[in-house]
Amino acid sequence: MKFEYKIINLSNINNHDSHDLNIYENKNKQNSQQFEKSLHEQINSLGKDGWELVSVYNNKCYFKRTL
């Protein structure tokens, strides 16, 4: 059985403008929710195309699918 592989860098899905939680707490909460929604949509789309999530490591998602 042969596979092809795909790596998705999580930092490319949504950029966060600031890490200053004291000033931008609400904005970061919205960014976090947008990030999760975007991540779920992308992973579900890959699943529909036959991609299987194999691992998440170092802010990257690793997928494979049968050729």
C-alpha positions as CSV (number, residue, x, y, z in Angstrom):
1,M,0.0,0.0,0.0
2,K,1.4,3.5,-0.9
3,F,0.6,6.8,0.8
4,E,1.1,10.4,0.1
5,Y,1.7,12.9,2.9
6,K,0.8,16.5,3.7
7,I,2.0,18.8,6.5
8,I,-0.1,21.8,7.6
9,N,1.6,24.4,9.7
10,L,-0.9,25.7,12.3
11,S,0.6,29.2,12.3
12,N,-0.4,29.6,8.7
13,I,-4.1,29.1,9.4
14,N,-4.6,32.3,11.3
15,N,-2.2,35.0,12.4
16,H,-2.6,36.4,15.9
17,D,-1.8,40.1,16.1
18,S,-0.6,40.3,19.7
19,H,0.5,38.2,22.6
20,D,-0.2,40.9,25.2
21,L,-3.1,39.3,27.0
22,N,-3.7,42.2,29.4
23,I,-4.5,44.6,26.6
24,Y,-5.9,42.4,23.9
25,E,-7.6,39.6,26.0
26,N,-11.0,39.9,24.1
27,K,-9.3,40.2,20.7
28,N,-7.2,37.1,21.4
29,K,-10.3,35.2,22.5
30,Q,-12.0,36.0,19.2
31,N,-8.8,35.1,17.3
32,S,-8.7,31.8,19.2
33,Q,-12.3,31.0,18.3
34,Q,-11.6,32.0,14.7
35,F,-8.5,29.8,14.7
36,E,-10.4,26.8,16.0
37,K,-13.2,27.3,13.5
38,S,-10.7,27.6,10.6
39,L,-8.7,24.6,11.8
40,H,-11.8,22.4,12.1
41,E,-13.0,23.5,8.6
42,Q,-9.6,22.7,7.1
43,I,-9.3,19.4,8.8
44,N,-12.8,18.3,7.9
45,S,-12.2,19.4,4.3
46,L,-9.0,17.3,4.2
47,G,-10.9,14.3,5.7
48,K,-13.5,14.5,2.9
49,D,-10.7,14.3,0.4
50,G,-9.4,11.1,2.1
51,W,-6.7,12.6,4.3
52,E,-6.2,11.1,7.7
53,L,-4.6,13.0,10.6
54,V,-1.6,11.0,11.7
55,S,0.1,13.3,14.2
56,V,0.3,16.8,15.6
57,Y,3.8,17.8,16.6
58,N,5.7,21.1,16.9
59,N,2.7,23.2,15.7
60,K,2.3,21.1,12.6
61,C,-0.4,18.6,11.6
62,Y,0.7,15.6,9.6
63,F,-1.7,13.8,7.3
64,K,-1.6,10.8,5.0
65,R,-3.9,9.2,2.4
66,T,-3.7,6.1,0.3
67,L,-2.7,6.6,-3.3
